[in-house]
Amino acid sequence: QVQLVESGGGLVQPGGSLRLSCEASRNILTFTVMGWYRQAPGKERELVAIMAIGGGTVSADSVKGRFTISRNSAKNTIYLQMNSLKPEDTAVYYCGAGAGWGVVDYWGQGTQVTVSS
């Protein structure tokens, strides 16, 4: 059973930054795609940023230029650096991993990000 454990969420003021981490219980090079999704209250879960382990990333238009996805394969961890945060970024952020674009076979438990003054 694969486990994905997110960390790094919290409360931040508008314009602030946070870095989320997602550590996998197995070698992330065995996944084809890993990434970040979010779900705000009353809304559907949406893609934030995903990366192909072999190269290539996709980001939502709403976060381009502000959020950056990266990885450290030696630590089996991916990251989401979030800058210039806005109140509309408030959501539970989930890490997901799967066998292809648009495929999520494993989910983390989620970490809350709240952007508020």
C-alpha positions as CSV (number, residue, x, y, z in Angstrom):
1,Q,0.0,0.0,0.0
2,V,1.4,3.3,-1.1
3,Q,1.2,6.2,1.4
4,L,1.6,9.9,0.5
5,V,2.0,12.3,3.4
6,E,1.6,16.0,2.9
7,S,2.9,18.7,5.2
8,G,3.5,22.4,5.3
9,G,0.0,23.8,5.2
10,G,-1.2,26.6,7.5
11,L,-2.5,30.1,7.9
12,V,-0.8,32.8,5.9
13,Q,-1.6,36.4,5.0
14,P,-2.4,37.5,1.5
15,G,0.8,38.0,-0.4
16,G,2.7,35.5,1.7
17,S,4.3,32.2,0.9
18,L,4.1,28.5,1.9
19,R,5.9,25.4,0.8
20,L,4.0,22.1,0.8
21,S,5.8,18.8,0.9
22,C,4.6,15.3,-0.1
23,E,6.6,12.3,0.9
24,A,5.9,9.0,-0.7
25,S,6.4,5.6,1.0
26,R,8.1,4.2,-2.2
27,N,10.5,5.4,-4.8
28,I,8.7,8.2,-6.7
29,L,10.5,7.2,-9.9
30,T,8.0,4.3,-10.0
31,F,5.2,6.8,-10.6
32,T,4.6,8.3,-14.0
33,V,2.9,11.5,-12.7
34,M,2.8,13.2,-9.3
35,G,1.3,16.4,-8.4
36,W,-0.9,18.7,-6.4
37,Y,-4.7,19.2,-6.4
38,R,-6.9,21.3,-4.2
39,Q,-10.5,21.4,-3.0
40,A,-12.2,24.5,-1.6
41,P,-15.4,24.3,0.4
42,G,-18.4,23.7,-1.8
43,K,-16.2,23.1,-4.9
44,E,-14.9,20.2,-6.8
45,R,-11.3,19.0,-6.5
46,E,-9.1,20.7,-9.1
47,L,-5.6,20.3,-10.5
48,V,-3.0,22.8,-9.2
49,A,0.2,21.5,-10.7
50,I,1.5,18.1,-11.8
51,M,4.7,16.8,-13.1
52,A,5.8,13.8,-15.2
53,I,8.6,12.1,-13.3
54,G,10.4,11.8,-16.6
55,G,9.9,15.5,-17.4
56,G,7.2,18.1,-18.1
57,T,4.8,20.0,-15.9
58,V,1.2,21.3,-16.2
59,S,-0.2,24.0,-14.0
60,A,-3.6,25.6,-13.6
61,D,-3.8,29.1,-15.2
62,S,-4.8,30.5,-11.8
63,V,-1.4,29.6,-10.3
64,K,1.0,30.1,-13.2
65,G,3.8,32.5,-12.2
66,R,3.0,32.0,-8.5
67,F,3.3,28.3,-7.7
68,T,6.2,26.0,-8.6
69,I,6.2,22.2,-8.4
70,S,9.5,20.4,-7.9
71,R,10.9,17.1,-6.6
72,N,13.7,15.5,-4.7
73,S,13.9,11.9,-5.9
74,A,16.5,11.0,-3.2
75,K,13.9,11.9,-0.6
76,N,10.9,10.5,-2.4
77,T,9.4,13.9,-2.0
78,I,7.7,16.5,-4.2
79,Y,7.1,20.1,-3.3
80,L,4.8,22.9,-4.1
81,Q,6.3,26.4,-3.5
82,M,3.4,28.9,-3.3
83,N,4.1,32.6,-3.5
84,S,1.9,35.7,-3.7
85,L,-0.9,33.7,-2.1
86,K,-4.4,35.0,-2.5
87,P,-7.6,34.3,-0.4
88,E,-9.0,32.3,-3.3
89,D,-6.1,29.9,-2.8
90,T,-7.6,28.8,0.4
91,A,-8.4,25.0,0.2
92,V,-7.3,21.6,1.3
93,Y,-4.3,20.6,-0.8
94,Y,-3.8,17.0,-1.8
95,C,-0.9,15.2,-3.2
96,G,-1.7,12.6,-5.9
97,A,0.3,10.0,-7.8
98,G,-0.6,7.9,-10.7
99,A,0.3,5.9,-13.8
100,G,-0.4,8.7,-16.4
101,W,-1.7,12.2,-17.1
102,G,-5.1,12.6,-15.5
103,V,-4.8,9.3,-13.6
104,V,-4.5,9.4,-9.8
105,D,-4.1,6.0,-8.2
106,Y,-3.0,7.3,-4.8
107,W,-4.0,10.3,-2.7
108,G,-2.6,11.8,0.4
109,Q,-4.7,12.9,3.4
110,G,-4.6,16.6,2.5
111,T,-3.2,19.7,4.2
112,Q,-5.2,22.8,4.9
113,V,-4.0,26.1,3.4
114,T,-5.8,29.2,4.6
115,V,-5.0,32.7,3.2
116,S,-6.5,35.4,5.3
117,S,-5.7,38.6,7.0
